[in-house]
Amino acid sequence: MNIRSALLVGASGLTGGHCLRFLLESDLYDKVTTLVRKPLPREHEKLQQHVIDFDKLEKYSHLITANDTFCCLGTTMSQAGSKDAFYKVDCTYPHEIAKLAVKNGSERFLIITAIGANSRSLFFYNRVKGDVENTVSKLPFKGIYIFRPSILLGHREKFRRGEKLGMSLGKKVSPFLVGPFKKYRAIEAEVVAFSLVHIAREGPDGVNILESDHIQSIYDKNRK
Ligand SMILES: NC(=O)c1ccc[n+]([C@@H]2O[C@H](COP(=O)([O-])OP(=O)(O)OC[C@H]3O[C@@H](n4cnc5c(N)ncnc54)[C@H](OP(=O)(O)O)[C@@H]3O)[C@@H](O)[C@H]2O)c1
């Protein structure tokens, strides 16, 4: 097995935090680089953190050089404050990072979008997620893995009213979602992060879109 390097953006977030832990635990990676806005209170022999300005990504191109590039970035409309600011975090930054990564030889790009991502959707959120899927899919990576989770479950430091309601509803409704509706079941952020790191090891080449029930099944089959 070849030892690889990973780059992670969004490591301070709910899913990104779990992803960082799984990357550091993985024997596939001997170096894990994170690009952050504020340093994380985390030290590890494999970990290299860089505080950067995401509006000047080109300036940090020399850091975006890993074999596998993981993107767990995202914001909410209330945090971002405007549609433009939301678009920047959920589409422009991931696209810029992906372009620099592929230019610098990264082989795999893994990104979380969301269930319902569709650039022609009536809903702005789904359109933005669809746009980022379309733009990164055109880049010449060996493998692209687009994760489309349903509502994410997990403990957040910061209270988010909308998501708290979504989580509570998601947990109640999930057992009734069967057959083709299974992909709408709420999913633990930890499950999404595990499956991201797992698929980087053995996922097929090309563009791969993974719906929420598929993400859950990767975890169920492989988590010991
Ligand atoms: N929440 C859900 O139910 C849900 C459902 C489906 C899909 N998703 C998607 O799944 C992905 C992961 O979600 P999550 O809830 O785990 O994310 P999260 O906890 O909100 O974390 C978001 C990450 O993005 C970073 N970020 C936000 N604004 C930024 C900016 N302006 N510049 C640089 N970095 C910025 C944050 O860094 P800071 O700590 O510096 O802010 C953090 O590391 C997102 O794309 C989200 O849209 C979420």
The ligand as an ORCA input file, in Angstrom:
! r2SCAN-3c Opt
* xyz 0 1
  N     -26.331     20.451      8.381
  C     -26.992     19.597      7.648
  O     -28.022     19.017      8.063
  C     -26.473     19.276      6.259
  C     -27.208     18.383      5.463
  C     -26.696     18.034      4.219
  C     -25.499     18.571      3.775
  N     -24.822     19.447      4.564
  C     -23.557     19.968      4.044
  O     -22.514     19.177      4.597
  C     -21.308     19.948      4.678
  C     -20.738     19.825      6.085
  O     -21.715     20.329      6.977
  P     -21.386     20.553      8.533
  O     -22.694     20.851      9.167
  O     -20.530     19.441      9.016
  O     -20.523     21.895      8.440
  P     -20.237     22.929      9.616
  O     -20.225     22.251     10.935
  O     -21.141     24.098      9.437
  O     -18.742     23.359      9.257
  C     -18.510     24.162      8.162
  C     -17.030     24.348      7.917
  O     -16.894     25.327      6.873
  C     -16.032     26.368      7.348
  N     -16.447     27.684      6.855
  C     -17.667     28.262      6.969
  N     -17.633     29.509      6.453
  C     -16.354     29.707      6.024
  C     -15.687     30.800      5.387
  N     -16.321     31.948      5.113
  N     -14.383     30.665      5.096
  C     -13.731     29.509      5.370
  N     -14.305     28.437      5.964
  C     -15.606     28.546      6.281
  C     -16.164     26.355      8.860
  O     -15.016     26.977      9.400
  P     -15.089     27.995     10.662
  O     -15.064     27.100     11.864
  O     -13.874     28.808     10.482
  O     -16.369     28.754     10.528
  C     -16.262     24.858      9.140
  O     -14.989     24.280      9.158
  C     -21.690     21.360      4.272
  O     -21.353     21.577      2.943
  C     -23.202     21.383      4.434
  O     -23.828     22.316      3.567
  C     -25.277     19.793      5.796
*
